[in-house]
Amino acid sequence: MDINILKETQKDFADALEKQKELERDGNFNQDENENTYEGCDPVDETFNYLRRRYRDRLKHFFYLRALKKYCRKINTELTNLKVVGRMNLLGVVGGCIVTCNHISKVDSFAVRAAVGMDIKFVAADFNNWKGKMGNISRNTGYLPIPANLNLSVMRKFNHAMEYFLRKKWSILIYPEQAMWREYKKPRPLKPGAFHYAAKYRRPIVPLFITIEDKPEHLDAEGRVNFGDYTIHILRPIYPHKDLDERENIEYMKNANFEAWRQCYEKTYGVPLEYDTVITENTDPLVKQFAKKPIINSKPQNTTSSANKKTKRTAKTDKVVK
């Protein structure tokens, strides 16, 4: 398979960057750049095989994973020139864990596999349940889809699979930013889902953060946009606090994960984290903390009324002087 088909045209990439600026300005950090489509996808319903425990499933898993490993190595060397730092932080992690990573490209999961191991589970939206060869590879190498309509029976199967794999000591990748923003360098506010499972089953979070160095040659020979050079940082694990309940641990681990990403971002790029977000009363407090823009008063002054008051004061002063 020609991996260069994963590259984008200049127009598509430019449109994505422009959409990122718009979403960042509005504070919609968890919204996708593009409208997602289910064209070419199979539905995720009660028949989806989450656990894949049959002998035939395990055999498929073995052979698909071998094929994926070659594909993964090729992408990480030829497309993203991947470097992995911080492997020592994995030494104390025993048993199942939740792996988090910033979601910055369609190939970032290959960087994650290079960092923590090929054989992991990964959570993604149900519009990634493609038909054909790519879909078969995903389903047989760890794909755990979340149903968009939150169908209760399917969600029960999904939750059961999460519990099953964590108890079986698997690593599960969840993107807590939710949406993919192509080669966006800043950490974004996190959703609580990943930390819910870590807190509920008392499993550690292993935070990964991908930093990007732009290539000198922005375009390849055919005019497609090159991926940047990726470095994936394995940061220190975050463990549930024994003195906190589940809800408190969710908040604690989410905040600790964001802080670890922020420090990695600032250390790598040498700049403080700042969002170009126009602040309103409804803006997320975390975004307010790191936004460049001053807070906008949602109740503008009545200029007409102010002008009338000023006129009255002036008239009264004139009368006293006379």
N, C-alpha and C positions, 0 to 999 in steps of 0.2 A: 504493500500500500504506500502511495506517495504521501508522505507526511506534510508536504508543502501545501496540500489542499486545505490544511488547517489555518493557513495565513489568510488575512483579509485584504480586500481592496482598499486603496487610499480613501475612497469615499465612505465606505462602511466604517472604517476606523475613525475617520474625522467626525462622522455623524455620532458615533458612540461617545467620543470625547465631549462633543457639544452637549449631548444629552446628560452626561455626567455633571457638567457645569450647571445645567438647569436644575437637575435634581438636588445637587449640593446647595445651590442658592435657596431652594425651597425647603431644604431640610428633610427631603424624602430619601434617606440613605438606604432604605431597605427595599426600594422599588427597582424593578429590572429596567435596564436601558431600553430593551426592545419588548414589544408585545409578544408574549409567548403563545405558541400555537401547538395544537395537538395533531396537526397534519403529519402523517407518517408515523404515528405512535399507536401502540396498543393500550386499551384502557386498563387502569389498575382497579380491579374489583375483587370480590371475594375469592376468585379463583387464582389470584396471584400467589405464587409459591415463594414465600418469604424464607422459610427454613431450609429447604433443599436438602433434606436428610436421607433421601433414598440413594441406593447404591449408584443408580444411573446419574443422579444429580452430582454426586461426589466425583464420579469419573469425568463428567463434563467439566466440573470445576478444576480438576487437575490439569486437563489438557488446555482449556481456555486460559488458565493462569500462566502456563508456560508460553503460550503465544503472546499474551499481553506483556510478559516480561521483556521480550525482544522489542516489542513496539514501544514500551516505556523507556527502555535504554536509548533507543534511537531518538525519541522526542527530547529526552533530557540532555542528550549530547549535541544533536544537530540543530534543534530549534531554540532551546533555552539556555544551553551551556551551563547546566545546573551545578551549583555548589551547595553542599550540606554542611552546616556548622552546628555545634552543640550536641553531638551524639552522646556525650557524657551525661547529659540530663535524662537520658532514658534508662540509665543503669538501675535506678531504684524503683522503677515502675514494674510492679508485679501484678499479674492478673489483668482483667479487662479494664479498659480506659476509654474515655471520650477524647478524641483528637479534634482540635479546632484549628482552622486555618482561614486567612483572608482569601476571599474568592475573587481572583483577579484575571482569570482566563479559562478557556475551555480545556487547557492542558495542565492546570495546577494540581489536579489529583494525581498526576504522574510524579510530580515533585514530592507530594506527600508520601506516596508509596516508596520512593527512593529514600525518604528520610526515616520512616518508621517500619517499613516492611511491605512487601508486595501483597501479602495475604491479609487484607483488612476488609471490613464492611464500610460502606459509605451511604449516607442518607442524601437523597436528592429529590427534587420535585417530580411529580408523576408525568410531566411532559417530556421527561428524559427516557421514558420507556419505549424506545424506538423499535420499529420493526426491522427485520433483516439482521445482517451480520453484526453490526455494531450493538444492536439491542441484545443479541444473544451473548456477546462478550460481556456486556454490563451485567446482565441478569445472572450470569454464571461466575462472576468474579466479585460479588459482594454488594450489588445494588439493592438498597432498601428504599423504595419509593414512598413518599407521603402523599396520600390522596388529597387533591386540591379541594374537593367538595366536603372533606372531613366526614365521609361516610362512616357511621359508627362501627359497623361490622368490620370494615377494612381497617379502621383505626385500632380496633381491638387486636387484629392480627399483627399490625405494625408494632404496637406496644408490647405484645407478647414476644415478638421477634427481638426487640431491643433488650428485653429482660433475659431472654434465652441466651443471646450472644454475649451479653455482659457477664452472665453467670458462668458461661463457658470460657471466659477470659479472652474474648476477642477485643481487638481495637476497632472502634467505630468512628469514622470521620463525619463530622457535622460542620457545615459552614454557618456560623452564628450570625454573619452579616446578612444572610438569606439570599440576596441577589448578587449576580455576577456583574462587576464593573471592570471592563477590560483595562488591565494594566494601570489601575488606580492605585496610587502609592500610599495614601493615608489609611490608617485604620478607621473603620466606621463603627457607629453604635451597634451594639450586639443585641440580638433577640434572646429570650431566656430558654428556648427549647433544649439546647445542648446541656445547659447547666441543670435543668430539671431532671434529666436522666442521671447525670453524675451525682446529684444530691440524693435522689430517690434510692439509688442502688449503691450509694457510698463508694463511688469510683472516682479516681483522679481525672483531672483535665490535663491533657498535654497540649499546651498552646504552641502552634507553629505560626511563623510570620514570614511571608515571602517579600523580599525587597528586590527592586528591579534597577538594573543599570542599562540605560538606552544604548543600543548598538550604534557605532559610528555610521554604518550603512543602514539608513532607515528603511530602504526598499531593497528587495531582491532583484535578480536579473529580469524577472517578469513583471516588475512593478507592484508586487504585493508587499504588504507591510511586515517587516521582520518582527518576531518576538524579541523582547529585551533579554538580557542575561539575568537569570534568576539566581538568587541565593535564598535558601530556605533555612530559617533559624529555628532550631529546636530549643524552646525556652523551658525554664524550670517548671516541673509539674505543680499543679494546684490541687490540694487535697481538701475534701470537705472538713469543716471544723467540727470537732466532736461536741462542742458546747452550743452549737447552733441547731435549730430545727431545720426542716427541709426548705421552707420558704426563705429563711434567713441565709441558708447556705447557697441557694440559687443566686441571691443578690450578691453575696460575698464573692462567689466564684466568678460571676459575670464581671464584676468590677475589677477583680484581680487579673482576669484575662485581658480586659481592655487596657489596664495599666501596663501589663507586660508588653503588649503590642505597641503601646504609645512610646514606651522607653526604647524599644528596639527601633522603631521608626526614627525617633529623634537622634539616637546614637548613630544610626547608619547614614542618614541624610544630612545630619548636622544642622537641622532647623527645627524650631518648635512646631508642634501640631497646631494648625490653625485651619478652620473651615471658613469658606467664603459664603456663609449662610446669612440671609437676612432674617434677623431675629424678630419673632412675634411672641405674644403671650403663650401660644400653644407649642412653642419650640421645646424640644427635649432639653432638660436641664444640662445633660452632658454636652450637647451641641452648643448651648449658650456659654458653657465654661470655656470652650476652645474656639469660639467664633470670633472673626475679625470685626464684624459689624457691630455698632452700638445698638442697644435695644430700642426698638421703634415703639413710640407711644401709640397704642391701639385706639386711643380716644383723642383725635386731633382737636386742638383748641378752636373755638368758634371765633374766627378772626373778625367777623362783623360785630359780634357782641363786644369784643375787646376794643375795637375801634370806637364804638359808641361810648364805652366807659371812658376811654381816653379823651374823647371830645368833650364829655360832660365835665371831667376834671379840669380841662383847659378853660372852659367857659366859666366855671366857678372861680378859678384863679384870677381870670381877667376881671371879674366883677369885684373881687376883693381889692385888687389894685386900684380900680377906678374910685 
